[in-house]
Amino acid sequence: MAFLERLKNGWNLAKTSFRILNENRSLLLFPVFSVISLVLVLATFFGGGFFLVGDQIMQLLESDTSGQILAVAIIFVYYLINFFIIVFFNSALVHCAIKILNEEKTSLGEGVSFAMSKLGKIFSWAVLSATVGTLLQMLHNTGKVGEIVASIIGAGWSILTFFVVPILIYEDRGVFESVKESGKIMKEKWGESLSANVSFGIFHFVGILLGVGVGYLLMFIHPILAIAIGLTIVLLISTIVTAARTIFVAAVYNHLRDRPTSYFDDGILDSIFTQK
């Protein structure tokens, strides 16, 4: 399939995801709840200290052994809380999205209840993700070469774990088995998934530019107003893109498992992955 055709298909898949989101706007509450919960929990746990002493924590990584251990422990806990909250609400969103794709009724409460029933798996995945994140952060702090290597490994990890959440919460697999299965799918089949991600990335980038642009223009009126509105626009776009991308993942997962995909074009989904 030609590169431009692949991009076109990816763009159409992204648009379909946004269409579903537009018709089911309550799904946007999941990423909103995720952000709110993350801020509240971290503020409570750290008392806001992590954000104030972040530089000192990085310095501890370069100090003696005890200081390094403390810094690594703090970074790990920080990542663990982040990933647990994000994966919890992503799991709830995936479940509601799949119900919609199955043309079934669903609700926010049902999504949260489903995620609650998968707490053990969600926590296990959060632990693994936090471990990888901590190791990449440590590598990142070793210098320029470390930064580049960490970025490459991080990108590879994102691709490898593309389908982990739906596999983990819907199939009888552990965390490592889910990562292995996700990697197997991405290794054997390749196609519009990355093209669609490019489309989501474009939407996100344009949203950030819009927020920055509006904020810049409002600076001539009032700096605080400019920052507030600019950040609001960026956060709103990020919320929309995050929710739409999760719907896309749910749709592709359903298609791979021969389950209903409702709104999505069967022809595009049939060719979404090209057998290597």
C-alpha positions, 0 to 999 in steps of 0.5 A, a space after each residue: 500500500 502506498 505511503 500516501 494511501 496509508 496516511 489517508 486511511 490513518 487520517 480516516 480512522 482518526 476522524 472516525 474516533 473523533 466522531 464517536 467521541 463527539 457523539 459520546 462526549 461523556 467519554 471525555 470525563 475519563 481523561 478529565 477524571 484522570 488528570 484531576 485524580 492525578 493532581 489530587 493524589 500527588 498533591 496529597 502524597 508529596 504535598 506538592 514537594 516533588 514539583 518543588 524539589 524535582 531538581 534536587 532529586 535529579 542531583 541526588 542521582 549524582 550523589 552518593 549511594 544512599 542519595 541515589 537510592 532515595 532519588 530512585 525510590 521517589 521517582 519510582 513512586 511518582 511514576 507508579 502513581 502516575 501510571 496507575 491512575 492513567 491506566 485505571 481510567 484508560 481501562 474504564 474508557 476502553 471498556 465503554 468504547 468497546 461497549 459502544 463499538 458493540 452497539 451496546 449501552 454503557 455509562 461512566 459508572 459501568 466503566 469505573 466499575 469494570 476498571 475496579 474489577 481489574 485493579 490487580 492487573 492494572 496495578 501490576 501493569 503500573 508497577 512494570 511501567 513505573 520500573 521501565 520509566 524509572 530505568 529510562 529516567 536514570 539512563 536519560 540522566 547519564 548524558 547526551 548519549 543516554 538521552 538519545 538512547 532513552 528516547 529510542 528505547 522509550 519510543 520502542 516501548 510505546 510501540 511494543 505495548 500499544 495493545 497491552 491495556 485491552 489485552 490485559 483487561 480482557 484476556 486471561 494473561 498476565 502483564 508479561 504475557 500481555 506485553 509479549 502478545 502486544 509485541 507479537 501483534 506489532 511485529 507480525 502486522 504493521 499498517 495504519 496504526 502508526 499513520 493514525 497516531 500521526 494524525 492524532 499527533 497532528 491534532 495535538 500539535 495544532 491544538 498546542 499551537 492554538 493555545 500558545 497563539 491565543 495565549 500570546 495574543 492575550 498577553 497584550 491584555 493581561 498575562 494571567 488571563 493569557 496563561 489561564 486561557 492558553 493552558 485551558 485550550 492545551 488541556 482541552 485539546 490534549 483531553 480530546 486527543 487522548 480520548 479519541 486515541 483510546 477509542 481507536 485502540 479499542 476499535 483496532 483491538 476489537 477488529 483483531 479479535 473479530 469483534 464488532 467495530 460499528 462506526 469504523 470502515 471494514 475495508 480500512 480495518 481489514 487492511 489496517 495491518 499488512 502481513 510481513 
